[in-house]
């Protein structure tokens, strides 16, 4: 992923997007309970949809208003290229499955994508109040503090992560995930396997984790973290090493010092 073309967003746009995402986050926080909701699959899915319904409309109108001409990507589980122009890619409850199970790894995200490259993002964690932001060419920040990726150069000392992107992925993808975890357990230090992607990618951007990869093109789980990691000094590519954008079929974001070594381990599996 390249941020060679800075995005002149202006402070007002970032402020307005941050306000909208934080406001939506308050609603999602108010719906949170520290115990699981739903027992059967149908009940769990109903809880997930209820979260989306409660929060999504709080984001749509303010975001479309502050960026006239930008379009709205409807399907949060969709992948692949978007038509030319600007699009809002939003996840009203990133980590929704965690939210309805009483866990704490969830967020609200909004990312502006221009010609299949993320150019502005806000990720808000309602339980902690933390807000991660990035603008192409303007750096990545946590609560206005600059973020910087890990300085590690030894894959053997790395903390890395992966996970699935959507329920019901095909068996081949599940096998690739398993093979990749095994390979990184052999060559790295610790591997986290969890969802959602964004909650691991904010750790990569902040230097707490060293790499994250995923065998998926689901946009809503990748665009925010891709921009945060890139603007924090990380390297974002597909698993063949080509610059990543929303047309890529897989994903790797890593500290520059271990990116090549991680690709060497994972690219044969991809």
N, C-alpha and C positions, 0 to 999 in steps of 0.2 A: 504494500500500500504506500502511495506517495502523497505527501502534503506539499509538493513543490508549488502548487497554485494556492497561495493564501486566500482565505475566505474573509472578505471585509464585512463582517457581520454587524459591527458597531456594538457598543455596550448595551444599548437599549434592547436589541433582539435577545441577547443572552439573558439579560435580566428578566424579560417578559417570559421567555421559555422556562427559566428557572422558577419563576413565580407560579406558572401554570402547573409544572410538575410537582412542586412542593404542595400546592393546594390539593391536587389529586391524591398525593401521598397521605394527606391527613384523612381523607375518606377511607383509603385502604387500611391505614393504621387503625381507624375506628372499627373496622370490620374484623380485625385480628383477634384471635383468642389463643392462649398458650396450650390449647388441647386440640386434638384432631377433630375435624368436622366431616361427617359422612363415613359410612361403613362400607356400603356396596359401591361398586364402580359408578353406577348411575348417580348415587348421592354425592360422590366426590366430584364427578363431572358437573353436576348441578351447582355445587359450591364454587367451582372454578368459573363457570359462566356468570354466576351472580356477582363475583368480584369484578369481572370484566365489564359487565353491564353497569355496575355502580360507578366505575371510575372512568371508563372510556369517554363518555360524553362530556365529562369535565375537562378533557384534554382537547377534544376535536375542535370545538368552536374557538377557544383562545389561540390555539396554534395556527389554525387557518387564518384567523384574523391578523395575527402579527406578521405573517409572511404571505401577502396576497400573491396569488399565482401558483403557490406550492400546492401539490396534490396530496391525497391521503392514501397510503398503502393499507388496504382494508384487512388483508389476511396476515395476522402476525406470525403464522407458521409457514408462510410462503418463502420461497427462495428464488434465486436466479435474477436476471437483469430486470431493472425497472425501465420504463420508457424514458426518453430524454427529458431533462428538466429537473425541477426540485420536487422532492417527495418527503413527507413526514413518515418516518418509520417509528412506530410507537409500540411499547409494551406496557399496558396499563397495570399489569401485575407480573413483572419478570420474576419467575420463581413462584408462580401461582400455586403449584403443587406443594411447595414448602409452606406457603401461607395457610392453606387449608388443613395442613397436618400439624399446625402449631409450632412450626420451626421458624427460624429467624432470617434465613437467607432469601430475601426477596426485596424487590425494589420497583420503582416506577421509572421508566425511561422514555425519552423523546429524542430522536435524532433526525436532523435535516440532511438528506442525501441529495447531492447534485450530480447528475450524470453518472450515477452508480458509485460515487465516492462520498462517504460521510464527511460533512464539513462543519457540523456543530452538534454537540450532544450534551444532554443533562441526565445524570443518573442520581436519583434521590433515594436514600435509605430511611424510610420514615421512623423506624424504631430507634435509630441512633441520631437522626437529624443530619447525618452527613450527606453532602452533595458533591458529586464529582462532575466536573465540566471540562469540555475541550472544544476548541475552535481550530480549524485547520490553519496552521501557520502561527497560532497564538499560544501554543502550549496546553498542557493539561494541569488541572488543579483539583485539590480536595479542600473545600471550604476556603477557597482563595489562596491556598498554599500550593506552590508548584510541586508537581509529581515528577519522579525520576525512576526509571526502571533499574533493576538489579545490575550491579557491576560484576557479577560472577562470570568466570571464564572456564570453569570446570563443570562439565555436565554431571560428573560423579558427585558433585556437591549440590545438585539442583533439586528444588522442589517444583514439580510440574503437575499439570492437571489436564483432564479431559472429561467428557461426559456425552450422553446422548442429547440430541436436539429436539426430538419430538417422540411421543409415544408411538409404538407400533412400527418402528423402522424395520427395514428388511433384515433377514438373518445375516446376509453378507456384511452389512454395516455393523451389526452386533459382534460378529467374529473379528472384524477389523479393529473395533474398539478393544476387544479382549487381547488380540495379538499386540496392539500398540502399548497397552498397559504392561503386558509382560516384558516387552522390549525395553520400556523405560524403567521398569523396576530393576532390570538387570544392569542398565547403564547409568541410571540416575540415583538419587538418594531416596526420595519419597514421591509417590504419585497420588494425587487426589482424583477420585472419580465422583463427580457430583453435578448437580444442576442448580441454577441455570448458568449458562456460559458467562453472562455479564458479571456475576458475583465472583467468578474466578479471574476474569480479565481486569477487574479493578485492582486486584491484588498484584497482577503482573505490572500494571501501570504504576503502582505504588512501590514496586520493588520488593514486595513480600513474597511473591512467587516468581519463578524464573521463566516459565513457558506454559502456554496452553495451546492445545490443538483440538480440532474437531472434524469429523468426517461428515460434514453437512454444509448446506448453503442457506440455512434458515436465517433470513436477514435480521430479524428483530433481536436475535440473541447475539449477533456479531458486530453490527455496525457501531454501536456505542463503544464497546470495548476496543474495537479496532482503532478508532480514532483516539481514544484515551491512551492506549499503549503507544501508538505511533507518535503522538505529540509529547509523550513522556520520554521519548528517545529509543523506543523499542523498534523491532523489526517485524513487520506484518506481511506475510506471504501466503501463498497456497503451499501444499505439501510437496510441490515440485520446485519450490523456490521462486516462483514468479510473483510479482507484486499482486497483492490481493485486492479485489473489489467484489461487488455483489454478484458478478457473473462467475466467480470462482466456485469450484465444486467442493473444496475443502479449505482448511484454515489452520494457520500457525501464527501465534504472536509470542515473541520471545525477547529476552534480553540479548543484545547484539553479540555478547561474548559467548553465548551457548547456542545461538540460532543455527549455525552451520552444523554443529555436532548433533543437535536434535533432529535436523532434517535428514542427516545421514542415517539415523536410526529409523526414522518413521517413513521416509519416502518409499522404501521397498514395500511397505504395507499398504500404502495408498494406491 
